[in-house]
Amino acid sequence: MKKIIVLFMLTAIIQYSSSQYVFKPNYDEDKVPEYVVSNPLKTFQGKEVKTIELWENERRPELLDFFTQNVYGEVPSELAITSIEIVEQSADALEGKARRKQIELAFENNGKELRFKILLYLPKGIEKAPLFLGYNFYGNHTTINDPHIIISDAWSNNNASFGITNNKLNDQSRGLRTSRWCIEKIIDSGFGLATIYYGEVDPDKNDMTDGIHSLFYSEGQQAPASNEWGSIAAWSWGLSRAMDYFEKDADIDATKVIVFGHSRLGKTSLWAAAADQRFAAAISNNSGCGGAALSKRKFGETIWRINDSFPHWFCDNFKKYSNNEEQLPVDQHELLALIAPRPLYVASAEEDKWADPRGEFLSTYYATPVYELYGKTGIKKPDMPSVNNPIQNTVAYHIRTGKHNVTDYDWEQYIKWAKEQLF
Ligand code: GTR
């Protein structure tokens, strides 16, 4: 009997590991499994949600709680900014068009400290500027060609094309990512831009002993509990603390802060806007799995794959859904619905199959009933628009030609739409 059990277990283990080993992403629409799209306007107990009151008092809280406890993880407790320091500023940046500030926020808890810097450009001649806020991947100094931007000493992933070989950012990469930020157009349109190096809030590696997480640990604790925050929730927390600062800065209109992010940082901008309703609007650029894309389509990156490659991004409870998407009582369209009625822009790229453009689009369509409850216009039809042909309502969507990236085309759409939506 014992032998049979051992044999059975061995077979199961071998089958399981070989299925993981041969993981091949599905890029064939015909092979998308049949899946149930959960109704954002029906509670887990089956109650129909027909009023804003019921949405706000029952359905929204239960969805927010589900995503908090089972996907991104809970922030253990509140932690306010300990100090704010303007570490550098200029009234004459970007050839006189803008003002620049570099602001350092500090946090202290349990005898530990964390600091991160916000790089801020504000258009001249506007008393209280609306803002785009978004993280960058390789340091503030890569985003804009400006010799005054301070280089962070926080840990970074190595990347030879940025000259980063010992996990340290350096001057070689100054201005290397300007193509992703479109600063001139942003400033010329009357918006400010704030960016933060995400590694200052939490280094992007599977080690939870560092970054903001560690400030919340009890003695001897090395990692968050299963329902507590992974890195995406930590980065989102950082965006909310930046918002705390904006509320104190008289040069900024904190009621018009649009949270933006690309890829993993697009997952972050969506979760930040869902969790913190002070953000006026959200933009998800090519956010894919665990962002805007529907998980149950299993197209491109899947929950198993993302949890396997990036075990630190989500909370441990999310691992229950690896190769087990059917058991999820929600899908990512309900993350989008949590942002309603605030403007939301989801963007895909034609060649970015890994992020499942159709899944990102369908998510905006399935989130739309919640926007409609508020009398807002979302995505009315389940037919994807053609490439470079945006739909721009309160919920907006485009798929552009090209790869996984942020381009001028993307920013031109965001700026135009944000102006229409917020003014
Ligand atoms: C990929 C990951 C995606 C996306 C991307 C990025 O490796 O599989 O989910 O987040 O990284 O952030 O660049």
Boltz pocket constraint, residues with backbone or C-beta under 6 A from the ligand:
constraints:
  - pocket:
      binder: B
      contacts: [[A, 262], [A, 263], [A, 264], [A, 265], [A, 286], [A, 287], [A, 288], [A, 289], [A, 301], [A, 306], [A, 309]]
      max_distance: 6.0
